[in-house]
Amino acid sequence: MKVLEVNNLKKSLGKRDIIKDISFSIEEGEIFGFLGPNGAGKTTTIRMLVGLIHPNSGSIKICGHDLKSDTEKALKEVGAVVENPELYKYLSGRENLMQIARIRNISKEDVEDTIRLVGLEDRIDDKVRKYSLGMKQRLGLAASLLSKPKLLILDEPTNGLDPSGILDFREVVKNAAKEKGMAVFLSSHILSEVQHLCDRVAFINHGTIKSVESVINDSMKTDTDIICLNLTEEINIKELEKLEYVNSAKKIDDGIEIILLANKTPKLIEHLVNKNFHVEEVYKLRKGLEQRYMELVEGGIR
């Protein structure tokens, strides 16, 4: 089921186009990354997703409810954590959560389940002023999860956390998505965080989504593969590039680097064998998130 559907969204401030006709969707249980440099349009998009500002055109649907015409029902399905969650520092973690629970008529059992989910059982009765930044982030996440949202929006959630805190927060988010079946929208400019956490990633720059791609085993699923090939004989690079499924080829220290259509490596090997070339070694160079970011957002391979 599509939890979030964004279609042809546009937003201008004065004469400046901030968001230029973006579209994407997020499925139930999916962690979706929104990756781009500062000023790319990430925060403006989030402000529209939570109803703080309205788009000039386009639509946002949350669990089938149009955010413009059915605002209350749409936002009822949303939880959000921004960089610094608003918490009562003079209260304990449990007291903070119970304040929200009373307002929203949430049971104590649900509060306890949420405390367990974010891993704060041992410190939940301490005053929030004694919490580390990572613990405050966990408590902010717990607060956003109390109402059992179908869509969780995270805006730069690991800013300021140390490596241990980042790892802990990552596991909490993964568990929440898995156990609760939530869709998670993660806005960030930190490449490693998005690569290790997300199922799919949208690359945004200058208010435009450049591409939406899947992340599989920390590598990007793209339309092309990059392979390194070693032959026992010399081969004319130009002849390789004439093949319809080969985009480019060049000699490197370790052999020949070839960019070709995805899943066409067996066909290339078959062609070479039929031409009496002896393939000594062939392996795929995984295209990571950093590489795709440089291609799509920074305008080229570095």
C-alpha positions in Angstrom: 0.0 0.0 0.0 1.3 3.5 -0.8 1.4 5.4 2.4 2.7 8.7 0.9 2.0 9.9 -2.7 3.5 13.1 -3.9 2.4 14.2 -7.4 3.7 17.1 -9.5 4.5 19.3 -6.4 5.6 22.9 -7.0 6.4 25.6 -4.6 7.6 29.2 -5.3 8.7 32.0 -2.9 8.2 35.3 -4.7 9.7 34.8 -8.2 12.0 32.0 -7.1 11.0 28.4 -7.8 12.0 26.3 -4.8 10.3 23.0 -5.7 9.9 22.2 -9.4 7.4 19.6 -10.2 8.5 16.6 -8.0 6.8 13.3 -7.7 7.5 10.2 -5.6 5.7 7.6 -3.4 6.6 5.5 -0.4 5.2 2.0 0.4 4.3 0.6 3.8 7.4 -0.6 5.7 9.8 1.2 3.3 12.5 3.5 4.4 12.8 6.2 1.8 15.8 8.6 1.6 15.6 12.2 0.5 19.2 13.1 -0.3 20.6 16.4 -1.5 22.9 19.3 -0.5 21.9 22.2 1.7 19.5 24.4 -0.2 18.3 21.6 -2.5 14.7 21.9 -1.3 14.5 19.1 1.3 13.2 21.3 4.2 10.7 23.0 2.0 9.4 19.6 0.9 9.1 18.5 4.5 7.2 21.6 5.5 4.7 20.9 2.8 4.4 17.2 3.9 3.4 18.2 7.4 1.1 21.0 6.3 3.1 24.0 7.6 3.1 25.5 4.1 1.0 24.8 1.0 2.3 24.0 -2.5 1.4 26.3 -5.4 0.3 23.2 -7.3 0.3 19.4 -7.1 -1.0 17.0 -4.5 0.1 15.2 -1.4 -1.8 12.1 -0.2 -1.2 10.3 3.0 -2.9 6.9 3.3 -5.2 8.0 0.6 -6.2 11.2 2.3 -5.6 14.4 0.4 -3.5 16.7 2.6 -5.3 19.8 1.3 -8.9 18.7 1.4 -8.7 16.2 4.2 -6.0 17.7 6.4 -7.0 16.3 9.8 -7.2 12.7 8.6 -4.0 12.9 6.6 -1.9 14.4 9.4 -3.4 12.0 11.9 -1.2 9.3 10.2 2.0 11.3 10.5 4.8 11.4 13.1 7.9 13.6 12.8 11.3 14.0 14.4 13.3 17.1 13.5 16.9 17.9 14.5 16.2 18.9 18.1 13.0 17.4 19.5 11.0 19.7 21.9 11.1 18.1 25.3 10.4 19.2 28.9 13.9 18.9 30.4 12.7 19.2 34.0 10.5 16.1 33.6 11.5 12.5 33.2 11.4 10.7 29.9 8.3 8.8 31.0 6.6 12.0 32.2 7.2 13.6 28.8 5.6 10.6 27.0 2.7 10.4 29.5 1.9 14.1 28.8 1.4 13.2 25.2 -0.4 10.0 26.0 -3.0 11.8 28.1 -3.7 14.4 25.4 -4.1 11.7 22.7 -5.8 9.1 24.9 -3.0 6.6 24.5 -2.8 3.7 26.9 0.0 3.0 29.3 0.6 -0.3 27.6 1.3 1.5 24.3 3.6 3.9 26.1 5.6 1.0 27.6 5.8 -0.8 24.2 7.2 2.4 22.6 9.7 2.8 25.4 10.9 -0.7 24.7 11.0 -0.2 21.0 13.4 2.8 21.3 15.5 1.1 23.9 15.1 3.6 26.8 13.9 1.2 29.5 16.9 1.7 31.7 16.8 5.6 31.7 13.2 6.4 31.1 12.6 7.6 34.7 15.7 10.0 34.6 15.2 13.7 34.1 15.6 14.6 30.4 18.2 17.2 31.4 20.5 14.3 32.2 20.0 12.7 28.8 22.7 12.7 26.1 21.8 14.0 22.7 21.3 10.5 21.4 18.9 9.7 24.3 17.0 12.9 23.5 16.7 11.8 19.9 15.4 8.4 21.0 12.8 10.1 23.3 11.8 12.4 20.5 11.3 9.4 18.2 9.3 7.6 21.0 7.0 10.7 21.2 6.4 10.6 17.4 5.7 6.9 17.5 3.1 7.0 20.3 0.2 7.6 18.0 1.2 4.7 15.8 1.7 6.8 12.6 1.7 5.2 9.2 4.3 7.8 8.0 7.3 8.8 10.0 9.2 11.9 8.8 12.8 12.3 10.0 14.6 15.5 9.2 18.4 15.3 9.7 17.8 13.0 12.7 21.4 12.2 13.4 22.9 15.7 13.3 25.2 16.1 16.3 25.2 12.4 17.3 28.5 10.5 17.8 29.1 7.3 15.8 27.7 5.1 18.5 24.6 7.3 18.7 24.1 7.1 14.9 24.4 3.3 14.9 21.8 3.1 17.8 19.4 5.5 16.2 19.7 3.6 12.9 18.7 0.3 14.5 15.8 1.9 16.3 14.4 3.3 13.1 14.8 0.0 11.3 13.1 -1.9 14.1 10.2 0.7 14.1 9.7 0.3 10.4 9.8 -3.5 10.6 7.7 -3.9 13.7 5.1 -1.2 13.1 5.0 -1.5 9.3 5.5 2.2 8.9 6.7 4.1 5.9 9.8 6.2 6.8 10.8 9.4 5.0 14.4 10.3 5.9 15.7 13.7 4.8 19.5 14.0 5.0 22.7 15.2 3.3 24.8 12.5 5.0 25.6 9.9 2.4 26.6 7.1 4.7 23.4 7.4 6.8 21.1 7.2 3.8 23.1 4.3 2.3 23.0 2.1 5.4 19.4 2.8 6.3 17.3 3.3 3.2 15.6 0.9 0.8 15.2 3.6 -1.9 16.7 7.1 -2.4 15.5 10.2 -4.2 18.3 12.5 -5.3 17.2 16.2 -5.2 19.0 19.3 -6.2 17.8 22.8 -7.2 14.2 21.7 -6.4 14.2 18.8 -8.9 14.4 15.1 -8.3 17.2 13.8 -10.5 16.5 10.1 -9.9 14.9 7.6 -7.5 16.9 4.5 -7.1 17.0 1.3 -5.0 19.7 0.5 -2.5 20.7 -3.2 -2.4 23.4 -4.4 -0.1 24.8 -0.9 0.3 25.1 -0.5 -3.5 22.8 1.3 -5.9 20.6 -0.6 -8.4 21.0 1.3 -11.6 20.5 0.8 -15.4 24.1 0.1 -16.0 26.9 -2.0 -14.6 30.6 -1.2 -14.3 32.9 -4.1 -14.8 36.7 -4.6 -14.8 37.9 -7.1 -17.4 41.3 -8.7 -17.9 42.1 -10.5 -21.1 45.3 -12.5 -22.0 45.3 -10.8 -25.5 45.2 -7.1 -26.6 41.8 -5.9 -27.7 40.7 -2.7 -29.6 38.7 -0.6 -27.2 36.8 0.9 -30.2 35.5 -2.5 -31.1 34.1 -3.0 -27.7 32.3 0.3 -27.8 30.6 -0.7 -31.0 28.6 -3.3 -29.1 25.0 -2.0 -28.6 25.0 -2.9 -24.9 28.4 -1.2 -24.1 28.3 2.5 -23.2 32.0 3.1 -22.9 35.3 1.3 -22.3 38.7 2.5 -21.3 42.1 1.0 -20.3 43.0 1.2 -16.6 45.9 -0.2 -14.6 44.0 -3.4 -13.7 42.7 -4.1 -17.2 39.7 -2.6 -19.0 36.9 -0.7 -17.3 33.6 -1.1 -19.1 30.2 0.6 -18.5 27.5 -1.5 -20.0 23.8 -2.1 -19.7 22.8 -3.9 -16.5 22.9 -7.7 -16.6 24.7 -7.8 -20.0 28.1 -9.0 -18.6 27.4 -12.7 -19.6 26.5 -11.6 -23.1 29.8 -9.6 -23.3 31.8 -12.6 -22.1 30.1 -14.9 -24.6 30.9 -12.4 -27.4 34.6 -12.3 -26.4 34.9 -16.1 -26.1 33.4 -16.5 -29.6 36.0 -14.0 -30.9 38.7 -16.3 -29.4 39.7 -13.9 -26.5 40.7 -15.6 -23.3 39.0 -14.0 -20.2 41.4 -14.1 -17.3 39.3 -12.1 -14.8 36.1 -10.2 -14.7 34.4 -8.6 -11.7 31.8 -5.9 -11.1 32.7 -2.6 -9.6 29.8 -1.8 -7.2 28.4 1.7 -7.7 27.9 3.1 -4.3 25.7 6.0 -3.2 28.6 8.4 -3.2 29.3 7.7 -6.8 25.7 8.2 -7.8 25.5 11.4 -5.8 28.4 12.8 -7.6 26.9 11.8 -11.0 23.4 13.1 -10.3 23.8 16.0 -7.9 27.3 17.3 -8.5 27.0 17.0 -12.3 29.5 14.3 -13.1 31.9 11.5 -12.0 34.9 12.5 -9.9 
